[in-house]
């Protein structure tokens, strides 16, 4: 299971500035300003969904002058002109059971969205990632005749395949980031479009390691490991201590090793810095605010949480060690026979359909295992073959994704206007 496509129920509470955007559950819903053009409502789950939404908004503005956007959005979507009714960080938690303590708030949020959108129907609803939240919302809207799209397929092909029936009943289109996903939906008679991945369009096919080190102020020579313990609080809490101990393990054996850790925000940086202090290696790690691409480009190998970052490391062409850890109850459920059908959870392994990089799950996430695996990645003799495999993946995903996604959106709007979808 990868971080981007499906983390179980997509929900959760993280810190936010209450004055930053109006909240769905804090009082009367604010109006959506703007000209009287068609309204597209988007609900994006956390940082990766916010980025996808931002690019999609820009692409749609080129196709649909006067179009308006509103919904659950992050800072990038807001900057692109989307009116935020709630912050996308409200949909940021991993695990099937970890969501339970947030369930009342999430149900209120979804109920508020349903009531608002049924009372004043938009031209289109687009759920971006956050499938457990968005598909339930889409089902209500779809049943009322509002056209719906799920942008980013859940990992239904990897686990809980029975969800395909819910998807078919909830959305008019699934926009797939990965090429094999469309074939899965075709086999189940669900309309899907492979659009590619915006990251593959954004990241150059080749990146200069020395230039990246210069930008980040790192030494130009000597090995370097980039460390990315996750973008969400739960991820950093679960993986951060073992990642910090892994840094200590490697530093003891390779004193000249450089470490750089790009963090998604100041809160995560402070959290991870505490784990580094506990492991006695805070002074050995260059902590960054953002700049994940540059950090990966500057590195010789990457230690990271499963998810979008593993695709980024693939596109940057760096060997990596991938870790994934879930809560006890969620992990227990995933052991039920037939629940998980994919042999891998790391995106490079899924895309290559073979174990091209090591991946560690739950109890296997320890410094004693991650450390040796990292040194093997630094020293692996088949590095050129890994780079070639990653380059092939990059080229397969480089499809001008945001334009293709916008084309699919416009096509559905045109079909709806002509009465073809019902």
C-alpha positions in Angstrom: 0.0 0.0 0.0 1.4 3.3 -1.0 0.9 6.6 0.8 -0.6 8.5 -2.1 -3.3 6.2 -3.5 -4.7 4.7 -0.3 -3.9 4.9 3.4 -7.1 3.4 4.7 -9.7 5.9 5.8 -8.4 9.3 4.6 -9.1 11.5 7.6 -7.6 13.1 10.6 -6.8 16.2 12.6 -3.6 18.2 12.4 -2.6 21.6 13.5 -3.9 24.6 11.6 -4.2 28.3 12.0 -7.9 28.8 12.6 -7.9 32.1 10.8 -6.3 30.6 7.7 -9.5 29.3 6.1 -13.1 29.0 7.2 -14.1 25.7 8.7 -17.1 23.6 7.7 -17.9 22.6 11.2 -17.4 26.0 12.9 -20.5 27.9 12.0 -22.4 29.1 8.9 -20.8 28.2 5.6 -19.2 31.1 3.8 -20.3 32.1 0.3 -18.2 31.2 -2.7 -17.2 34.5 -4.3 -16.5 35.0 -8.0 -18.2 35.5 -11.3 -21.3 33.4 -12.2 -19.3 30.8 -14.0 -19.6 27.0 -13.5 -18.6 25.9 -10.1 -16.3 22.8 -9.7 -16.0 21.5 -6.1 -12.8 19.8 -5.1 -12.0 17.9 -1.9 -8.3 17.2 -1.6 -6.6 15.0 1.0 -3.5 16.6 2.5 -0.3 17.9 0.8 -0.1 15.6 -2.2 -3.7 16.1 -3.1 -3.3 19.9 -2.6 -0.4 19.8 -5.2 -2.5 17.8 -7.7 -5.4 20.1 -7.2 -3.3 23.2 -7.8 -2.0 21.9 -11.1 -5.5 20.8 -12.2 -7.0 24.2 -11.3 -4.4 25.9 -13.5 -5.0 23.5 -16.4 -8.8 23.9 -16.1 -8.6 27.7 -16.1 -7.0 27.5 -19.6 -9.9 25.3 -20.9 -12.8 26.9 -19.0 -12.6 30.7 -18.7 -14.7 32.0 -15.8 -14.7 28.6 -14.0 -14.9 28.8 -10.2 -13.4 26.4 -7.6 -14.3 25.7 -4.0 -14.2 22.9 -1.5 -11.6 21.3 0.9 -8.3 22.8 -0.1 -4.7 23.3 1.0 -2.5 26.4 0.6 -1.5 25.6 -3.0 -5.1 25.2 -4.2 -6.1 28.3 -2.2 -3.3 30.3 -4.0 -4.6 29.0 -7.3 -8.0 30.5 -6.6 -9.9 27.8 -4.8 -12.2 29.0 -2.0 -11.5 26.8 1.0 -14.5 25.7 3.1 -12.1 23.5 5.1 -8.4 22.8 5.1 -7.1 19.7 3.4 -5.1 18.7 6.5 -8.5 17.7 7.9 -8.2 14.5 5.8 -4.7 13.4 6.8 -4.4 10.2 8.8 -3.4 6.6 8.0 -4.9 3.4 9.2 -8.3 1.7 9.3 -8.8 2.2 13.1 -6.7 5.3 13.8 -9.5 7.3 12.2 -12.1 6.3 14.7 -11.4 9.1 17.2 -11.9 11.6 14.4 -15.0 10.0 13.0 -17.7 12.3 14.5 -16.0 15.4 13.2 -15.5 13.8 9.8 -19.1 12.7 9.5 -20.2 16.2 10.4 -17.8 17.6 7.7 -19.1 15.2 5.1 -22.7 15.8 6.0 -22.2 19.5 5.8 -20.7 19.1 2.3 -23.6 16.9 1.2 -26.2 19.3 2.4 -24.5 22.3 0.8 -23.9 20.7 -2.5 -27.3 19.1 -2.8 -28.9 22.5 -2.0 -26.8 24.3 -4.6 -25.4 21.7 -7.0 -22.0 22.4 -8.6 -21.3 21.6 -12.2 -18.9 18.8 -11.1 -17.4 17.2 -8.0 -13.8 16.0 -8.0 -12.4 14.0 -5.1 -8.6 14.2 -5.0 -7.1 11.2 -3.2 -8.7 10.6 0.3 -10.8 7.8 -1.1 -12.6 6.7 2.0 -13.9 10.2 2.6 -14.4 11.2 -1.0 -16.1 8.0 -2.3 -18.7 8.2 0.4 -19.3 11.9 -0.5 -19.3 11.2 -4.2 -21.9 8.4 -3.8 -24.4 10.8 -2.3 -23.8 13.4 -5.0 -23.7 10.9 -7.9 -27.1 9.5 -6.7 -28.5 13.1 -7.0 -27.3 13.5 -10.5 -24.2 15.5 -9.9 -21.3 14.3 -12.1 -18.4 13.0 -10.0 -14.7 12.2 -10.6 -12.1 10.4 -8.3 -8.7 11.8 -9.1 -6.1 9.3 -7.8 -7.3 5.7 -7.7 -7.5 3.9 -4.4 -5.2 0.9 -4.2 -8.2 -1.3 -4.9 -6.1 -3.5 -7.1 -3.7 -4.2 -4.2 -6.1 -4.7 -1.2 -9.9 -4.8 -0.5 -10.8 -5.4 -4.1 -14.5 -5.5 -3.2 -14.4 -1.7 -3.1 -14.6 -1.7 -6.9 -18.4 -2.0 -6.6 -18.6 1.1 -4.5 -16.3 3.0 -6.9 -18.5 2.0 -9.9 -21.6 3.2 -8.1 -20.0 6.5 -6.9 -18.1 8.1 -9.8 -18.4 8.8 -13.5 -14.6 8.6 -14.0 -11.5 7.6 -12.2 -8.4 9.5 -13.2 -5.4 7.1 -12.7 -1.8 8.2 -12.1 -0.3 4.8 -12.8 -0.6 2.9 -16.1 -1.7 -0.5 -14.8 -4.6 1.0 -12.9 -6.7 1.7 -16.0 -6.4 -1.9 -17.1 -7.8 -3.0 -13.7 -10.8 -0.7 -14.1 -11.3 -1.7 -17.7 -11.6 -5.3 -16.5 -14.3 -4.3 -14.1 -16.2 -2.0 -16.6 -15.4 1.2 -14.7 -14.7 4.2 -16.8 -11.1 5.3 -16.1 -8.4 7.5 -17.7 -4.7 7.1 -17.3 -3.4 10.7 -17.1 0.2 10.1 -15.9 1.7 11.8 -12.9 2.4 15.5 -12.6 5.6 14.8 -10.7 6.9 13.0 -13.8 6.2 16.2 -15.8 7.8 18.4 -13.2 11.0 16.6 -12.4 13.7 16.6 -15.1 14.8 13.3 -16.5 18.3 14.1 -15.2 19.3 16.1 -12.1 22.8 17.3 -11.2 23.9 16.0 -7.8 26.7 18.5 -7.4 24.4 21.4 -8.3 21.8 20.2 -5.7 24.5 20.0 -3.0 25.7 23.5 -3.8 22.1 24.8 -3.5 21.7 23.1 -0.1 25.1 24.0 1.2 26.3 20.4 1.4 29.8 19.2 0.8 30.3 18.5 -2.9 32.1 15.1 -2.3 31.4 12.1 -0.2 28.3 10.0 0.2 25.0 11.5 1.4 21.7 10.0 2.5 18.4 11.9 2.3 16.0 11.0 5.1 12.2 11.6 4.8 10.2 10.2 7.7 6.8 11.3 6.3 4.6 14.3 5.8 2.0 13.6 8.4 2.3 13.7 12.2 1.3 10.0 12.5 4.0 8.9 10.1 6.8 10.9 11.8 5.7 9.6 15.2 5.8 6.0 14.0 8.9 6.1 11.9 10.9 9.0 13.2 12.6 7.3 16.2 13.7 4.3 14.1 14.9 6.6 11.3 16.9 8.6 13.8 18.4 5.4 15.3 19.2 4.3 11.7 21.1 7.5 11.2 23.1 6.8 14.3 23.8 3.2 13.2 25.1 4.4 9.8 27.1 7.3 11.2 28.9 5.0 13.6 30.1 2.9 10.6 30.5 5.6 8.0 31.6 8.8 10.0 32.0 10.8 6.8 28.4 10.2 5.7 26.3 13.3 5.2 22.6 13.3 6.1 19.9 15.7 4.9 16.3 15.6 6.0 13.7 17.8 4.2 10.6 18.3 6.3 7.1 19.2 5.1 6.6 22.0 7.6 8.0 23.5 10.8 5.8 21.3 13.0 7.3 18.1 11.5 10.8 19.5 11.6 10.5 20.2 15.3 9.1 16.7 15.9 11.8 14.9 14.0 14.5 17.1 15.6 13.4 15.8 18.9 13.9 12.2 17.8 17.4 13.1 16.4 18.3 14.6 19.8 17.2 11.4 21.6 19.4 9.3 19.2 22.3 11.7 19.7 22.7 12.7 16.1 20.9 16.0 15.8 24.2 17.7 14.8 24.8 15.2 12.0 21.7 16.0 10.0 20.9 19.0 7.9 17.2 19.8 8.4 15.5 21.5 5.6 12.1 23.3 5.2 10.8 21.6 2.1 13.2 21.1 -0.8 12.6 17.4 -1.0 13.6 17.1 -4.7 16.8 18.9 -4.1 17.6 16.8 -1.1 17.0 13.6 -3.0 19.0 14.9 -6.0 21.9 15.7 -3.6 21.9 12.2 -2.1 23.3 8.8 -3.1 20.5 6.9 -1.4 17.2 7.8 0.3 15.6 6.4 3.5 11.9 7.3 3.4 8.3 6.5 4.4 6.2 4.7 1.8 4.1 7.1 -0.3 4.4 9.9 -2.8 8.0 10.4 -1.7 9.0 7.0 -3.0 7.8 8.0 -6.5 9.8 11.3 -6.2 12.9 9.3 -5.3 12.2 7.0 -8.3 11.9 10.0 -10.6 15.1 11.5 -9.2 16.7 8.1 -9.9 18.1 7.4 -6.4 18.2 4.0 -4.8 16.1 3.9 -1.6 15.0 2.0 1.4 11.3 2.2 2.0 9.5 1.8 5.4 5.9 1.5 6.3 4.3 1.2 9.7 0.7 1.0 10.8 -1.2 0.8 14.0 -1.7 -2.7 15.6 -5.3 -3.2 14.8 -4.9 -2.0 11.2 -2.0 -4.3 10.7 -4.0 -7.2 12.2 -6.8 -6.6 9.7 -4.4 -6.6 6.8 -3.2 -10.1 7.7 -6.7 -11.5 6.9 -6.3 -13.9 3.9 -7.2 -12.2 0.7 -7.2 -8.7 2.2 -3.9 -7.7 0.5 -3.3 -9.0 -3.0 -0.1 -7.1 -4.0 3.3 -8.5 -3.2 4.8 -5.0 -2.8 3.8 -1.6 -1.3 6.8 0.6 -2.4 5.9 2.4 -5.7 9.1 1.6 -7.6 8.5 -2.1 -6.9 4.9 -1.9 -7.9 5.7 0.0 -11.1 8.6 -2.3 -12.0 6.6 -5.4 -11.0 9.7 -6.7 -9.2 11.6 -6.0 -5.9 14.0 -3.3 -7.2 14.4 -1.6 -3.8 14.1 -3.0 -0.2 10.9 -2.4 1.7 10.3 -2.9 5.4 6.9 -3.2 7.2 6.0 -2.7 10.8 8.2 -4.8 13.2 10.9 -5.0 10.5 11.4 -1.2 10.7 14.5 -1.2 12.9 17.9 0.4 12.7 19.5 -3.0 12.6 17.7 -3.7 9.3 17.4 -0.3 7.8 21.0 0.6 8.3 22.6 -2.4 6.5 20.0 -2.0 3.7 21.0 1.7 3.2 24.7 0.8 3.0 23.8 -1.8 0.4 22.0 0.8 -1.6 24.9 3.2 -1.4 27.3 0.4 -2.5 25.1 -1.5 -4.9 27.1 -2.6 -8.0 24.0 -2.5 -10.3 23.3 1.2 -9.8 23.3 1.8 -13.5 20.6 -0.8 -14.0 18.5 0.8 -11.2 18.8 4.2 -12.9 17.8 2.7 -16.2 14.7 1.1 -14.7 13.7 4.3 -12.9 14.2 6.2 -16.2 11.8 3.9 -17.9 9.2 4.4 -15.2 9.7 8.2 -15.5 9.1 8.2 -19.2 6.0 6.0 -18.8 4.5 8.4 -16.3 5.5 11.6 -18.2 2.2 12.3 -20.0 1.4 16.0 -19.3 -0.8 14.7 -16.5 -2.6 17.9 -15.5 -3.6 18.7 -19.1 -4.9 15.2 -19.6 -6.8 15.3 -16.3 -8.3 18.6 -17.4 -9.3 17.1 -20.8 -11.1 14.3 -18.9 -12.9 16.8 -16.7 -14.0 18.9 -19.7 -15.1 15.8 -21.6 -17.3 14.7 -18.7 -18.8 18.2 -18.4 -19.6 18.1 -22.1 -21.2 14.7 -21.8 -23.3 15.8 -18.9 -24.5 18.8 -20.8 -25.5 16.6 -23.8 -27.2 14.0 -21.5 -24.8 11.2 -22.4 -23.8 10.2 -18.9 -27.2 9.2 -17.5 
